């Protein structure tokens, strides 16, 4: 029987899958010598930006900055997630004040077009910061992500199920997450495990 327990995503380093396509990202996160004050981590939804930020948080002793925070300690390492929640004035002040300190800042941005739409003073400052782009997932990473998501949802999906799904979804983080999330919902509703036969029926009715 499948029960609707509360579930949580694991954001430990062990649960961030790496291979030759994205290993440079985790190497950068872990190596203080590569940092030059600030880094912009760019990636689409569900690509692991916050997961990577949590890994860096544990390594560096950093913290996630609240948009409403007015008393910022720039000597600490700072993570800025969902940059669109911050006003342009706030972003400019952070960029200016952090340049006078020894702390590092990790900016998490979904799309670089966000920077292009900012005022020139902010845009020019962002343009000189190191950019790290999370690459699109290959098959190996897609399979690993699905395995992790099913585990996070409390479901045991065998390899034949993962292979079945990977042939029917686009190679994108968002598509993978949406597919597994919908399968999880149907498993809860019907109290079924994610077998190939059951997942096939879900694709026929709701994923097409």
C-alpha positions in Angstrom: 0.0 0.0 0.0 1.2 3.5 -0.8 0.5 6.1 1.9 0.6 9.8 1.6 3.3 10.6 4.1 5.0 14.0 4.2 8.1 13.9 2.1 11.2 16.1 1.9 13.9 16.6 -0.7 17.4 15.6 0.4 20.0 18.3 -0.3 23.2 16.6 0.8 26.2 16.4 -1.4 25.7 12.6 -1.7 22.3 13.2 -3.3 23.6 15.6 -6.0 24.5 13.3 -8.9 27.6 14.3 -11.0 29.1 13.0 -14.1 31.4 14.4 -16.8 28.8 16.9 -17.9 28.4 18.8 -14.6 31.3 17.8 -12.4 32.9 21.3 -13.0 30.0 22.8 -11.1 30.5 20.8 -7.9 34.3 21.3 -8.2 33.7 25.1 -8.2 31.3 25.0 -5.3 33.8 23.0 -3.2 37.0 24.8 -4.0 37.5 28.1 -2.2 40.5 28.9 -4.3 38.3 29.3 -7.4 36.1 31.9 -5.8 36.7 35.6 -6.6 34.1 37.2 -4.3 31.0 36.4 -6.2 29.5 33.7 -8.5 26.3 33.6 -10.5 24.9 30.1 -10.7 22.5 29.9 -13.7 20.1 27.1 -14.3 16.4 26.4 -15.1 13.8 25.3 -12.6 14.5 22.1 -10.8 18.1 22.0 -12.1 19.6 21.8 -8.6 20.6 25.4 -7.9 19.2 25.5 -4.4 20.7 22.0 -3.8 24.1 23.2 -4.8 23.6 26.3 -2.7 22.9 24.2 0.4 26.0 22.2 -0.2 28.0 25.4 -0.4 26.2 26.7 2.7 27.4 23.6 4.7 31.0 24.0 3.4 31.3 27.8 3.8 29.1 28.5 6.8 27.0 30.8 4.6 23.4 31.7 4.9 20.4 32.4 2.6 19.6 36.1 2.6 16.0 37.2 3.2 14.9 40.0 0.8 13.6 41.9 3.8 16.9 41.8 5.7 18.3 45.3 6.2 21.3 44.6 8.4 23.6 42.4 6.3 26.9 41.1 7.5 29.0 41.2 4.3 31.9 39.5 6.0 29.9 36.3 5.9 29.2 34.1 2.8 25.8 34.9 1.4 23.4 33.0 -0.8 20.8 35.0 -2.8 18.0 32.7 -4.1 15.1 33.9 -6.2 16.8 37.1 -7.1 13.6 38.4 -8.7 12.2 38.8 -5.1 14.8 41.6 -4.5 14.3 45.1 -5.6 16.8 46.7 -8.0 17.8 49.1 -5.2 18.5 46.1 -2.9 20.5 44.3 -5.6 22.6 47.4 -6.3 23.3 47.9 -2.6 24.3 44.3 -2.2 26.7 44.5 -5.2 28.2 47.7 -4.0 28.6 46.9 -0.3 29.9 43.4 -0.9 32.7 44.7 -3.1 34.1 46.3 0.1 34.2 43.0 2.1 35.9 39.7 2.2 32.8 37.5 2.0 31.6 35.6 -1.0 28.1 35.8 -2.6 26.4 33.0 -4.5 23.6 34.4 -6.8 21.0 31.9 -8.0 19.4 32.9 -11.3 17.1 31.0 -13.5 17.6 32.9 -16.7 20.2 35.4 -17.7 17.5 37.5 -19.4 16.7 38.6 -15.9 20.0 40.5 -15.8 19.5 42.0 -19.2 16.3 43.7 -18.0 18.0 45.4 -15.0 19.3 49.0 -15.0 22.7 49.5 -16.6 24.6 50.1 -13.4 23.5 46.7 -12.0 23.8 44.9 -15.4 27.4 46.0 -15.8 28.3 44.8 -12.3 26.7 41.4 -12.9 28.5 41.1 -16.2 31.9 41.0 -14.6 31.0 38.3 -12.1 31.9 34.7 -12.8 28.9 32.8 -14.4 28.5 29.1 -13.9 25.8 27.5 -16.1 24.2 24.2 -15.1 24.2 22.1 -18.3 21.1 20.3 -19.6 20.9 16.8 -18.2 22.0 13.8 -20.2 20.3 10.4 -20.0 22.5 9.3 -17.1 21.7 12.4 -15.0 18.0 12.2 -15.9 17.9 8.6 -14.6 19.7 9.6 -11.4 17.3 12.5 -10.9 14.3 10.3 -11.3 15.7 7.8 -8.9 16.3 10.5 -6.3 12.8 12.1 -6.8 11.0 8.8 -6.4 13.1 8.1 -3.3 12.3 11.6 -2.0 8.6 10.9 -2.6 8.9 7.6 -0.7 8.4 5.4 -3.8 10.5 2.5 -5.0 10.8 2.8 -8.8 12.8 0.0 -10.4 15.2 0.5 -13.3 12.6 -0.8 -15.9 10.3 2.0 -14.8 13.0 4.6 -15.1 13.9 3.4 -18.5 10.3 3.5 -19.6 9.9 7.1 -18.4 13.1 8.4 -20.0 12.0 7.3 -23.4 8.8 9.4 -23.1 9.9 12.7 -21.6 12.0 15.6 -22.7 15.5 15.8 -21.4 14.9 18.8 -19.1 14.9 19.1 -15.3 11.4 20.6 -15.2 9.9 17.8 -17.4 11.5 15.1 -15.3 10.2 16.6 -12.1 6.7 17.1 -13.5 6.5 13.5 -14.8 7.7 12.0 -11.5 5.4 14.3 -9.5 2.4 13.3 -11.5 3.2 9.7 -11.2 3.6 10.1 -7.4 0.1 11.8 -7.2 -1.5 8.9 -9.1 0.3 6.4 -6.9 -1.2 8.1 -3.9 -4.7 8.3 -5.4 -4.8 4.7 -6.5 -2.6 3.3 -3.8 -0.4 1.7 -6.3 3.3 1.2 -6.7 5.0 2.7 -9.8 5.2 -0.4 -12.0 5.7 -0.2 -15.7 2.1 -1.2 -16.4 0.7 1.4 -14.0 3.1 4.2 -15.2 2.1 3.3 -18.8 -1.5 3.9 -17.9 -0.7 7.3 -16.4 1.2 8.4 -19.5 -1.8 7.4 -21.7 -4.3 9.4 -19.6 -2.4 12.4 -18.2 1.1 12.8 -19.5 0.4 13.0 -23.2 
